[in-house]
Amino acid sequence: MARSESRFIQKLTKTQVQRLETLRDDGDNKRIRRRAHTILLSFQRTSVNELVKIFQTNRNTICGWLDRWEAEGFAGLADKQRSGEASGCV
C-alpha cells in the first residue's frame, strides 16, 4: 500500500507562523531552522514527498518532525536527547 503524500499541518495561528518564520531565519541551529521551515511549508500544503526533496532526507524524518510538532509544538523543534548524552537529572 502506497503512503499518502498529502499529510499537512492543518492549523497555525498568526503568532505561530511569525515565530516559526523567526526560527526559520534566526534559529539557534541549522536543525531547528530546518524543522521550523518544514512546518511552515507543510502548512502551505507542500507534500511530504516534496519536503523530502527540499530537505534531502527521508519520509520518516519528515513525518517525525511533523509528528513532534503536532504533539509538542515549539518544544518539538528542539533536538531530543540522544543515548549516551548526559541528562539534566542528577
HELIX and SHEET records of a PDB file:
HELIX    1   1 LYS A   14  ASP A   26  1                                  13    
HELIX    2   2 LYS A   30  PHE A   43  1                                  14    
HELIX    3   3 VAL A   48  PHE A   55  1                                   8    
HELIX    4   4 ARG A   59  GLU A   72  1                                  14    
HELIX    5   5 GLY A   73  LEU A   77  5                                   5    
END                                                                             
